[in-house]
């Protein structure tokens, strides 16, 4: 029946509407002819014609739009919080049928998807989950009317992103007001959690183009964003990394990007009743942060991190393992700065470990060595991104063996200040050499030979990565607390990334070095590079 109503998929019901009565009669005549031709019978008592509203598969369809109408609204309102994980999953499964009617569904539901059965049965740490449950119940019994899409009019995209999700509403303007047409969104992947909020808005827009491709393709699009990244991704000729596929995906569409700093800047006034201003959504989300959302973005800091005359101790560590025998080793070196003399260097043999286990043991053994020397302020350098970022809380730790190693890292609390730095393996040659030699020898050892110590000093390239050159002037790279580019103080406690509009520097990948301060350290360090200011809070 595709040629008749322009549709090719039906269940056992047919719902069709038309703009005018004459058009509806013509469509009905063509439909009945086709049913008669194929000897398909229709139940007349169950049929309705010429209605302004019809119920259809737990939905209410009108000329103005479509609304969800769950069968048991009273039961949903009185539904208590489930006592088992299966009950939570059943509730979420029922909402999936109506997810396109629920604004910011991934933002609210994320905390429920993270629950475990033991946690639900014990009633442990369920405050955020119960609040999300109550919000979703309210949303499902008061769903907004979604307008029918009109492909003769431009579609409006309003993205919204936070720490753990990227969502968007797609609408169309009628008489100066933008009612909602569809809602969509998704929870961010682990790698995407470290993106700046401006990049997450790009993900939200791309989500719309992927989910509603058949709907919006070939139509003009208007996107209201709070940042200039979207425009830069499309127009920049210097894009690299992850921005390249974004630019390719967006280039296929007629996209008009309009920047709004705040919802009060004209946008809130034209939003339809079914669309919540972005800032109000942020306020609701503050109490619903899941474990994934608590992962902090890495601070944007200078690669030359330490002053040339810095006096202190640096730990370099590494780990290795043979997959066939599960035997491994780790090497740890304590360097005394500013002379870069070796305070202590040891190799340890490990049994029944993986490579990541060995890297963790390298850090743990090195921290133990530092405590033996009564060191309270330490810079720890390693080439394992997994270990560094899991300890920092930047990526999740799911493997049981690594979870045990991560739990042992509570020894960090014994230090006044620890800064964790990731470098490429090429710069960590000293610890790598010590680890390899230990694995070959098959036994623990302490480096005491002066020639061995001299070799470690020669092959180590860590100073090139974490030290400022002595001749570098403060005019080239200065660190100073600043406010926003307009001179106003920062009010947002979250991560900031400020730059001149259309500046590619602000949107490149995070530097190789990431730093974590463990201890009482507050304030807003910022790095000023030329006319671009980058900054983030260090917690």
C-alpha positions as CSV (number, residue, x, y, z in Angstrom):
1,X,0.0,0.0,0.0
2,X,3.0,2.2,-0.3
3,X,1.7,4.0,-3.4
4,X,-1.6,4.7,-1.7
5,X,-0.7,6.5,1.5
6,X,3.1,6.8,1.1
7,X,3.7,4.2,3.8
8,X,4.9,0.6,3.6
9,X,4.8,-0.6,7.1
10,X,1.7,-1.4,9.2
11,X,0.9,-3.6,12.2
12,X,-2.8,-4.5,12.2
13,X,-4.1,-1.0,12.4
14,X,-4.0,1.8,9.8
15,X,-4.0,5.4,10.9
16,X,-3.8,8.2,8.3
17,X,-4.6,11.9,8.2
18,X,-4.8,14.6,5.6
19,X,-4.7,18.4,5.7
20,X,-8.2,18.8,4.1
21,X,-11.5,16.9,4.1
22,X,-11.3,16.4,0.3
23,X,-7.8,15.0,0.5
24,X,-8.9,12.7,3.3
25,X,-11.8,11.4,1.1
26,X,-9.5,10.9,-1.9
27,X,-7.0,8.9,0.3
28,X,-9.8,6.8,1.8
29,X,-11.2,6.0,-1.6
30,X,-7.8,4.9,-2.9
31,X,-7.2,2.9,0.3
32,X,-10.5,1.0,0.1
33,X,-9.9,0.2,-3.5
34,X,-6.6,-1.3,-2.7
35,X,-8.0,-3.3,0.2
36,X,-10.8,-4.6,-2.0
37,X,-8.2,-5.6,-4.8
38,X,-6.2,-7.7,-2.3
39,X,-9.4,-9.1,-0.6
40,X,-8.4,-7.6,2.8
41,X,-11.4,-7.2,5.1
42,X,-11.8,-4.3,7.5
43,X,-13.9,-4.3,10.7
44,X,-16.3,-1.4,10.3
45,X,-17.4,-1.2,14.0
46,X,-13.8,-0.8,14.9
47,X,-13.1,1.9,12.3
48,X,-13.4,5.6,12.7
49,X,-13.4,8.2,9.9
50,X,-13.1,12.0,9.8
51,X,-12.1,12.3,13.4
52,X,-10.1,15.3,14.8
53,X,-8.5,13.0,17.4
54,X,-8.0,9.2,17.5
55,X,-6.4,6.9,20.1
56,X,-3.7,4.7,18.5
57,X,-1.4,2.2,20.2
58,X,-1.3,4.2,23.5
59,X,-0.9,7.5,21.7
60,X,-3.3,10.3,21.0
61,X,-3.1,11.6,17.4
62,X,-4.5,15.0,16.5
63,X,-4.2,17.4,13.6
64,X,-1.8,19.5,15.8
65,X,0.4,16.6,16.8
66,X,0.8,13.4,18.8
67,X,0.9,12.8,22.5
68,X,1.7,9.7,24.6
69,X,-1.2,8.3,26.6
70,X,-0.1,5.5,28.9
71,X,-3.0,3.1,29.7
72,X,-2.5,3.1,33.5
73,X,-1.6,6.7,34.4
74,X,-2.9,6.3,37.9
75,X,-0.8,3.2,38.4
76,X,2.3,5.0,37.2
77,X,1.8,7.9,39.5
78,X,1.4,5.6,42.6
79,X,4.2,3.2,41.5
80,X,6.7,2.8,44.4
81,X,10.4,2.6,43.8
82,X,11.2,-1.1,42.8
83,X,12.8,-3.4,45.4
84,X,14.9,-5.3,42.9
85,X,17.0,-4.4,39.9
86,X,14.7,-6.4,37.6
87,X,11.9,-4.1,38.7
88,X,14.0,-1.0,37.8
89,X,14.8,-2.5,34.4
90,X,11.2,-3.3,33.8
91,X,10.3,0.3,34.5
92,X,13.0,1.6,32.2
93,X,11.9,-0.8,29.5
94,X,8.4,0.5,29.6
95,X,9.7,4.1,29.2
96,X,11.7,3.2,26.1
97,X,8.5,3.0,24.2
98,X,7.9,6.7,25.0
99,X,11.5,8.0,25.1
100,X,10.9,10.4,22.1
101,X,8.4,12.2,24.3
102,X,10.7,12.6,27.3
103,X,13.1,15.5,27.2
104,X,16.6,14.7,28.3
105,X,15.7,11.1,29.0
106,X,19.4,9.9,29.1
107,X,20.3,12.7,31.6
108,X,17.7,11.6,34.1
109,X,17.8,7.8,33.5
110,X,21.6,7.4,33.6
111,X,21.7,7.0,37.4
112,X,19.1,4.2,37.2
113,X,21.0,2.3,34.6
114,X,24.0,2.2,36.9
115,X,22.2,0.5,39.8
116,X,23.2,-3.0,40.9
117,X,20.8,-5.6,42.3
118,X,22.6,-5.7,45.7
119,X,22.4,-1.9,45.9
120,X,18.7,-1.9,45.2
121,X,17.9,-4.8,47.6
122,X,19.9,-3.2,50.4
123,X,18.5,0.3,49.7
124,X,22.0,1.7,49.7
125,X,22.8,5.0,48.2
126,X,19.5,5.4,46.3
127,X,18.7,9.1,46.9
128,X,19.7,10.2,43.4
129,X,18.0,7.1,41.9
130,X,14.7,7.7,43.7
131,X,14.7,11.3,42.6
132,X,15.3,10.3,39.0
133,X,12.5,7.7,39.3
134,X,10.1,10.4,40.5
135,X,11.0,12.8,37.7
136,X,10.5,10.1,35.1
137,X,7.1,9.2,36.5
138,X,6.1,12.8,36.3
139,X,7.4,13.2,32.8
140,X,5.6,10.1,31.4
141,X,2.2,11.1,32.8
142,X,2.5,14.7,31.4
143,X,4.2,14.2,28.1
144,X,4.1,17.2,25.7
145,X,2.3,17.4,22.4
146,X,4.8,16.7,19.6
147,X,4.0,18.6,16.4
148,X,3.8,16.7,13.2
149,X,7.0,17.4,11.1
150,X,6.5,19.7,8.1
151,X,9.3,19.2,5.6
152,X,8.4,22.5,3.9
153,X,9.7,24.4,6.9
154,X,13.2,24.6,8.4
155,X,13.9,22.3,11.4
156,X,15.3,23.9,14.6
157,X,17.9,21.9,16.7
158,X,18.5,22.9,20.3
159,X,21.4,20.8,21.8
160,X,21.9,20.3,25.5
161,X,25.0,18.6,26.9
162,X,26.4,18.0,30.4
163,X,29.1,15.9,32.0
164,X,27.6,12.5,31.0
165,X,25.0,12.9,28.2
166,X,24.4,14.7,25.0
167,X,20.7,15.5,24.1
168,X,18.8,17.6,21.7
169,X,15.3,18.7,20.8
170,X,14.2,19.1,17.2
171,X,11.4,21.6,16.5
172,X,9.9,23.9,14.0
173,X,8.8,27.5,14.3
174,X,5.1,28.4,14.1
175,X,4.0,32.0,14.6
176,X,7.2,33.0,16.4
177,X,7.2,30.0,18.8
178,X,9.2,26.7,18.5
179,X,7.2,23.7,19.6
180,X,8.9,20.3,19.9
181,X,8.8,17.7,17.2
182,X,11.1,15.1,18.6
183,X,13.5,14.5,21.5
184,X,16.7,12.4,21.4
185,X,19.9,11.9,23.2
186,X,22.4,9.4,24.5
187,X,24.8,8.8,27.4
188,X,28.4,9.6,26.5
189,X,31.1,6.9,26.0
190,X,34.0,6.9,28.4
191,X,36.3,8.6,25.9
192,X,33.7,11.3,25.2
193,X,33.4,12.2,28.9
194,X,36.7,14.1,28.7
195,X,35.4,16.3,25.8
196,X,34.7,19.9,26.5
197,X,31.1,20.8,26.9
198,X,31.3,22.7,23.5
199,X,32.4,19.4,21.8
200,X,29.6,17.5,23.5
201,X,27.1,20.0,21.9
202,X,28.5,19.0,18.5
203,X,27.8,15.3,19.5
204,X,24.2,16.2,20.3
205,X,23.7,17.9,16.9
206,X,25.2,14.9,15.1
207,X,22.9,12.6,17.1
208,X,19.9,14.5,15.7
209,X,21.3,14.1,12.1
210,X,21.8,10.4,12.6
211,X,18.5,9.5,14.3
212,X,16.3,11.7,12.2
213,X,18.3,11.5,8.9
214,X,15.2,10.5,6.8
215,X,13.2,13.3,8.4
216,X,15.6,16.3,8.1
217,X,17.7,15.4,5.0
218,X,17.2,18.0,2.3
219,X,15.6,20.5,4.7
220,X,17.2,23.7,6.0
221,X,18.4,23.4,9.6
222,X,18.8,26.0,12.3
223,X,21.0,25.1,15.4
224,X,21.0,27.2,18.5
225,X,24.3,26.6,20.4
226,X,26.1,28.2,23.3
227,X,29.5,27.9,21.7
228,X,31.2,28.6,18.4
229,X,32.7,25.1,18.0
230,X,29.9,23.9,15.7
231,X,30.6,26.8,13.2
232,X,34.3,26.3,13.5
233,X,34.1,22.5,12.8
234,X,32.2,23.2,9.5
235,X,34.2,26.1,8.2
236,X,37.7,25.5,9.6
237,X,40.4,24.3,7.1
238,X,42.8,23.4,9.9
239,X,40.6,20.8,11.7
240,X,42.3,17.6,12.8
241,X,41.7,14.6,15.0
242,X,38.1,13.9,15.9
243,X,36.8,17.2,14.4
244,X,37.5,15.9,10.9
245,X,34.7,13.3,10.8
246,X,32.4,15.8,12.6
247,X,33.0,18.3,9.8
248,X,32.4,15.7,7.1
249,X,29.1,14.6,8.7
250,X,27.9,18.2,9.1
251,X,28.9,19.4,5.7
252,X,26.1,17.4,4.0
253,X,23.4,19.7,5.6
254,X,22.2,23.2,5.1
255,X,23.0,24.2,8.7
256,X,22.5,27.8,10.0
257,X,24.2,28.1,13.3
258,X,23.0,30.8,15.8
259,X,25.0,31.3,19.0
260,X,23.2,32.2,22.2
261,X,25.1,32.8,25.4
262,X,22.1,32.3,27.8
263,X,18.6,31.1,27.4
264,X,17.4,34.6,28.3
265,X,19.0,36.0,25.2
266,X,15.8,35.7,23.2
267,X,15.7,31.9,22.9
268,X,13.7,31.1,26.0
269,X,11.0,33.5,24.8
270,X,10.2,31.5,21.7
271,X,10.5,28.0,23.1
272,X,7.2,26.1,23.1
273,X,5.6,24.8,26.2
274,X,7.1,21.3,25.7
275,X,10.7,22.6,25.7
276,X,12.5,23.4,29.0
277,X,15.1,26.2,28.9
278,X,18.6,24.7,29.0
279,X,19.7,26.3,32.2
280,X,16.7,24.9,34.0
281,X,17.7,21.4,32.8
282,X,21.2,22.0,34.2
283,X,19.7,22.8,37.6
284,X,17.7,19.5,37.6
285,X,20.7,17.5,36.5
286,X,22.9,18.8,39.4
287,X,21.1,16.3,41.8
288,X,21.2,13.4,39.4
289,X,24.9,13.0,38.6
290,X,25.7,9.3,38.0
291,X,29.1,7.8,38.7
292,X,30.0,8.3,35.1
293,X,29.2,12.0,35.3
294,X,31.5,12.4,38.3
295,X,34.6,11.6,36.1
296,X,36.5,14.9,36.0
297,X,37.9,16.3,32.8
298,X,41.7,16.6,32.8
299,X,43.0,20.0,33.5
300,X,44.5,22.0,30.6
301,X,48.0,22.7,31.8
302,X,51.3,23.5,30.3
303,X,53.5,20.6,29.1
304,X,56.5,22.3,30.7
305,X,55.0,21.9,34.2
306,X,57.9,22.4,36.6
307,X,60.1,25.4,37.0
308,X,63.7,24.9,36.0
309,X,64.9,25.3,39.6
310,X,62.2,23.1,41.1
311,X,63.4,21.3,44.2
312,X,61.7,18.1,45.0
313,X,61.3,14.4,44.1
314,X,60.1,12.8,40.9
315,X,59.1,9.1,40.7
316,X,59.3,7.4,37.3
317,X,57.8,3.9,37.1
318,X,57.0,1.2,34.5
319,X,55.8,-2.4,34.4
320,X,55.9,-5.4,32.0
321,X,54.6,-8.9,31.9
322,X,55.0,-12.1,29.8
323,X,51.5,-13.2,28.6
324,X,52.6,-16.8,28.3
325,X,53.9,-17.2,31.9
326,X,52.0,-14.4,33.7
327,X,55.4,-13.4,35.2
328,X,56.1,-9.7,35.2
329,X,58.3,-7.0,36.7
330,X,58.2,-3.3,37.6
331,X,60.8,-0.7,38.0
332,X,60.8,2.4,40.1
333,X,63.2,5.3,40.3
334,X,63.2,8.3,42.7
335,X,64.9,11.3,41.2
336,X,66.1,14.2,43.4
337,X,65.6,17.6,41.7
338,X,67.0,20.0,40.6
339,X,70.2,17.9,40.2
340,X,68.3,14.8,38.8
341,X,70.4,12.5,41.0
342,X,69.0,9.0,41.8
343,X,67.7,8.8,45.3
344,X,66.6,5.2,45.0
345,X,66.1,2.7,42.2
346,X,64.7,-0.8,42.5
347,X,63.3,-3.6,40.3
348,X,60.6,-6.0,41.5
349,X,59.6,-9.4,40.2
350,X,55.8,-10.1,40.0
351,X,53.9,-13.3,39.6
352,X,50.4,-14.0,38.1
353,X,50.0,-10.5,36.6
354,X,49.0,-8.8,33.4
355,X,50.8,-5.9,31.8
356,X,48.3,-3.4,33.4
357,X,48.7,-5.1,36.8
358,X,52.5,-4.7,36.5
359,X,52.1,-1.0,35.7
360,X,49.9,-0.5,38.8
361,X,52.5,-2.3,40.9
362,X,55.1,0.0,39.5
363,X,53.2,3.0,40.9
364,X,52.4,1.3,44.2
365,X,55.9,0.1,44.8
366,X,57.2,3.6,43.9
367,X,54.8,5.2,46.3
368,X,56.0,2.8,49.0
369,X,59.6,3.7,48.3
370,X,58.7,7.4,48.6
371,X,57.1,6.8,52.0
372,X,60.2,5.0,53.2
373,X,62.2,8.2,52.4
374,X,59.5,10.3,54.2
375,X,58.6,12.1,51.0
376,X,55.3,13.9,51.2
377,X,55.3,15.9,48.0
378,X,55.8,13.8,44.9
379,X,55.5,14.0,41.1
380,X,54.8,10.5,39.7
381,X,55.5,9.9,36.0
382,X,54.5,6.8,34.0
383,X,53.7,5.8,30.4
384,X,50.5,3.8,31.2
385,X,47.6,6.0,30.3
386,X,45.2,3.4,31.8
387,X,46.8,3.5,35.2
388,X,47.2,7.3,35.3
389,X,43.7,8.1,34.2
390,X,42.0,5.4,36.3
391,X,43.7,6.7,39.4
392,X,42.7,10.2,38.5
393,X,39.1,9.1,38.0
394,X,39.1,10.1,34.3
395,X,38.1,6.7,33.0
396,X,36.2,3.8,34.6
397,X,37.9,0.8,36.0
398,X,35.8,-2.3,35.2
399,X,38.2,-5.3,35.4
400,X,38.2,-7.0,38.8
401,X,42.0,-7.3,39.0
402,X,42.5,-3.6,38.2
403,X,39.7,-2.6,40.7
404,X,41.8,-4.3,43.4
405,X,44.9,-2.5,42.3
406,X,43.0,0.8,42.2
407,X,41.7,0.2,45.8
408,X,45.3,-0.2,46.9
409,X,46.0,3.3,45.6
410,X,44.4,4.7,48.7
411,X,48.0,4.9,49.9
412,X,47.9,8.3,48.1
413,X,46.1,9.7,51.1
414,X,49.3,9.4,53.1
415,X,50.9,12.1,50.9
416,X,50.4,15.8,51.2
417,X,50.5,16.3,47.4
418,X,50.9,13.8,44.5
419,X,50.9,14.9,40.9
420,X,50.4,12.1,38.3
421,X,51.8,12.8,34.9
422,X,51.5,10.6,31.8
423,X,54.3,10.7,29.2
424,X,54.9,8.6,26.1
425,X,57.1,5.5,26.5
426,X,60.0,7.0,24.6
427,X,60.5,9.5,27.4
428,X,60.3,6.9,30.2
429,X,63.3,4.9,29.0
430,X,65.0,4.7,32.4
431,X,62.1,3.0,34.2
432,X,61.6,0.8,31.1
433,X,65.2,-0.3,31.1
434,X,65.1,-1.1,34.8
435,X,61.9,-3.1,34.3
436,X,63.2,-5.1,31.4
437,X,66.5,-5.9,33.1
438,X,64.6,-7.1,36.2
439,X,62.3,-9.4,34.1
440,X,65.4,-10.9,32.4
441,X,67.2,-11.5,35.7
442,X,64.1,-13.0,37.4
443,X,64.8,-11.5,40.9
444,X,64.3,-8.3,42.8
445,X,67.3,-5.9,42.9
446,X,68.4,-2.5,44.0
447,X,70.5,-0.3,41.7
448,X,73.7,0.5,43.6
449,X,76.3,0.4,40.8
450,X,77.3,4.0,39.8
451,X,77.6,3.0,36.2
452,X,74.0,1.7,36.2
453,X,72.8,4.9,37.8
454,X,74.7,6.9,35.2
455,X,73.1,4.9,32.4
456,X,69.6,5.6,33.9
457,X,70.4,9.3,34.0
458,X,71.5,9.3,30.3
459,X,68.6,7.4,28.9
460,X,65.9,9.2,30.8
461,X,64.1,11.9,28.8
462,X,61.6,12.9,31.5
463,X,63.2,16.3,32.1
464,X,62.5,17.3,28.5
465,X,58.8,16.7,29.1
466,X,58.1,18.1,32.6
467,X,60.6,20.9,33.0
468,X,60.5,24.4,31.7
469,X,63.7,25.4,29.9
470,X,65.7,27.8,32.1
471,X,65.8,30.5,29.4
472,X,62.1,30.5,28.9
473,X,60.7,33.9,29.8
474,X,57.4,34.5,31.6
475,X,56.2,36.6,28.6
476,X,56.1,33.6,26.4
477,X,54.1,31.4,28.8
478,X,52.5,32.9,31.9
479,X,50.2,31.3,34.4
480,X,47.8,33.6,36.1
481,X,44.3,33.5,37.6
482,X,41.9,35.2,35.3
483,X,38.2,35.5,34.8
484,X,36.2,35.1,31.6
485,X,37.6,36.8,28.5
486,X,35.1,39.7,29.1
487,X,36.7,40.4,32.4
488,X,33.9,39.0,34.6
489,X,34.8,36.4,37.3
490,X,34.0,32.8,36.7
491,X,30.8,31.6,38.3
492,X,30.7,28.1,36.9
493,X,32.5,25.5,39.2
494,X,32.9,23.1,36.3
495,X,35.6,23.0,33.6
496,X,36.1,26.0,31.4
497,X,37.6,26.3,28.0
498,X,37.7,29.9,26.7
499,X,39.2,31.0,23.4
500,X,38.6,33.5,20.7
501,X,35.9,32.5,18.3
502,X,36.9,30.2,15.4
503,X,40.3,29.5,17.1
504,X,41.3,25.9,16.4
505,X,43.8,25.9,19.3
506,X,41.0,25.6,21.9
507,X,39.5,22.5,20.4
508,X,42.5,20.3,19.8
509,X,43.1,17.1,21.8
510,X,44.1,17.3,25.4
511,X,47.9,17.6,25.9
512,X,49.7,14.4,26.7
513,X,50.3,15.5,30.3
514,X,47.4,15.2,32.8
515,X,47.9,16.3,36.4
516,X,46.1,15.3,39.5
517,X,46.6,17.1,42.9
518,X,45.8,14.9,45.9
519,X,45.5,17.2,48.9
520,X,44.1,20.6,49.9
521,X,44.7,22.6,46.7
522,X,42.1,25.0,45.3
523,X,42.0,27.9,42.9
524,X,41.8,28.3,39.2
525,X,45.0,27.9,37.3
526,X,44.9,29.2,33.7
527,X,47.4,29.0,30.9
528,X,47.6,32.0,28.5
529,X,49.1,31.2,25.1
530,X,49.3,34.3,23.0
531,X,45.8,35.7,22.7
532,X,44.1,32.4,23.8
533,X,43.3,31.6,27.4
534,X,42.7,28.0,28.5
535,X,41.7,27.0,32.0
536,X,40.0,24.5,34.2
537,X,39.5,24.0,37.9
538,X,41.8,21.7,39.7
539,X,39.9,19.8,42.4
